[in-house]
């Protein structure tokens, strides 16, 4: 139960970081005429998605751990299957930002 609370508690810090990321992006404006601004926007979009996924993963894993602590009637196999589903849902993907593109 404490492990679940701890993992879910990570969401607070992640949400604060996401808010700062959003604040930093706010003044960028139109990126059409500037390659560096367009690259920065692409990187922002990539990190925003990644941070959103990390936040959701903390919430999902924390809930699962809390539930396992409360509900001792679940078998180890059932808990393992739930963890495997969470792992599949948030399987890492290739990075999309910060890579050179062909011109």
Protein Blocks (a to p, Z undefined) as FASTA:
>chain_A
ZZmmmmmmmmmmmmmmmmmmmmmmmmnmpaklpmklmmmmmmmmmmmmmmmmmmmmmmmm
mmmmmmmmmmmmbcfklmmmmmmmmmmmmgccddfehpacdZZ
